[in-house]
Amino acid sequence: MTTMYRWSLFALLFVTCMDVSLQKKTRKGPQTLSRGWGDYIAWVKTYEEALMTMKESKKPLMVIHHMEDCPHSQALKKAFAVDKTVQKMAQKDFVMLNLMHETTDTNLAADGNYVPRIIFVDPSMTVRLDLVGKYSNRLYTYKPSDIPYLAKNMKKAKLLLHTEL
């Protein structure tokens, strides 16, 4: 009887541990506006709010279009979130918006509705179609290895702000 009791106790303990383990894997933390792109960045909720904040702050807007189930978006998000230069500029010099849905502004999809894509808008409400990535078939996309190139475009967006406006 003692052996049966031990096995029953062991089985109960095992099932309890497995249940706790499964709960930890499926439990997600609270969803923030950063969606993993950078928790120390002040993100705005909507495109309309972004435009208003951009005009008030006189900072350029950086719009990141992405999808949660897109492996390319996920890879870019990880690279973006760990790059200190990009994170610092995003925190200090830009109004930041990440979108998982398209806006009604067709200027933000000049060459298509693909993800990921990153578009800059200056405080004069001009979509900066001249700040493109490396790829001719998807002008506004970046790969994780393109983060230094994205940083250069962020610097250009800041420079254009001071030279053109």
N, C-alpha and C positions, 0 to 999 in steps of 0.2 A: 504494500500500500504506500509506503514511503517513496518508492521509486515512481509510482504513478503520480503521486502528489508533486514530486520534483519536476517531472516532465510537464505536467499541467501548468505549474508555476512558470517554468521556462517558456512554454508556448505562449502563455498570457503576456509575459514580459517581452517576448520577441514581437508579438503582434502590436503591442503598445508602442514599442520603439519604432516599428515600421510606420505606424500611423502618424506619429510625431514627425518622422523624417519626411513623409509625403506632404504633411501640412506645411513644413518649412519650405519645401521646394515650390509649392503652388502659391504660397502667400506672397503678395507683392506689396511693396511699400506704397505710400500715398503718391499719386501722380502729381508732379509739379509741372509748371509751365516749361521748365528746361527740357523735360522728356529725355534727360540724359546727355544733353548737349553742353551742359555747364551749369552747375547749381549756384555758382556765385555770380552769374550774369543776371541782370534785371531784364526779364523777358516780358513782353507785352502780350496780351491775350488775343487781340484781333488785328486785322490789317487796318481797320479804321482807327483803332487806338494807336497803332504804330505811326500812321500818317500824322495824327494830331500831336503825338509825343515828339516826332521828328521835327515838326514845324516849331514847336515850343522850345526844344532843346538845341535846335540848329545842328543836330548831329545826323550823319547819314543813317539810312535804314538798311539793315542786312536781313533779307528774307531767305530762310532755308526751307525749301520744300522737300519733304521726306515722307516715307511710309514705315510704319513699325514692322511690317512683314517683308520688307525689301532688304536683302542681304547687302546690297551696295550702300543703302542708306545707313544700315547698322554699322558697317565697316567705317564709313566716313564719320559717323557720330563718335565712334571710339577714338579715332585719330584726332578729331576736332577737340574732344573733351580733355585729352591729355597734353595737347600742345600749349605750353605756357604763353608763348607769344600771341597766338590767336586768342586765347582766353582773356589775356590782359587787354588787348585791343577791343575785344567784344564788350568787356565790362566797362571800359573807360570811354571809348570813342564812338560807339554805335548804339542806335536803338535796335534791339534784337527781337526777331519774330521767327518762330519755327512753326511751320504749317504742315498738317497732314491732309488738308483738303485744299482744293483750288479756290482762288478768290474770283470775284467777278471782273477784276482788272486784267484784261487780256494782255496788257503790256508785260505782265509777269510771266507770260508763257510765249515769248516772242518766237521761239523755235520749237515749241511743243510742251506738252504736259508731262514730261518724264520726271523721275526722281532718281537720285537726289539732284537738285539744282539750287544754286545760290545766286540771287539777284540783288543788286544794290540800287537804292533810290536815294537821290540827294534831297536836301531840304526844300529845293525849289519844285519838288514833286516830279522830277525827271527821273525816269527809270534809266539807269546807266547801262545801256546795251553795249557800250564799248568796253566794259570790264568783263571779259570772258575768260573761260578756262582754256585748257590746252587742246580741246577736241573739236574738230570742225563739224562733226555730225551731231553733237550735243554741246552747244557753246557754253552753257552755264553749269556744267557738271564738273565735279572734282572727285578724284579717287583719293584714298588715304595717303598715297605717296605724293599727292599734289598739295598737301597742306602748306609747304613753303610757298608755292605759287599762289594759293589762296591768301596767305599773309601779305604777299606783294600786292595783290589786288585790293586788300583792305587798306594798305598804306596809300595806294593810288586814290581810293575813294576819299580818304581823309585829305590828301593833297589837293584833289579836285575841288573839294569843299572850300579850301582856302584860296585857291587860284581863280576859280570860275564864279564863285558867288560873292 
